[in-house]
Amino acid sequence: MLNFNSLLLFSEAPEKLVDFYRRVLAREPKWKEEEYSGFECGACALVIGPHSKVEWPEQKSGKNHL
């Protein structure tokens, strides 16, 4: 059985992603250090941080990426 204990998400706009998860999870980040923020989600840690080279391949199929 798959058991996540941490998930790291990178974004060109990490504060927008933190605001989104703040609303979805209905809680404040457990910690914040420089441009990184971390939420506790049960036994999993959701960490959001900056990355300047986040790019998606061309969407030829018309499908959305999550």
Secondary structure, DSSP 8 states (H G I E B T S, - for coil): -----EEEEEESSHHHHHHHHHHHHTS--SEEETTEEEEEETTEEEEEEE-S-------SS-----
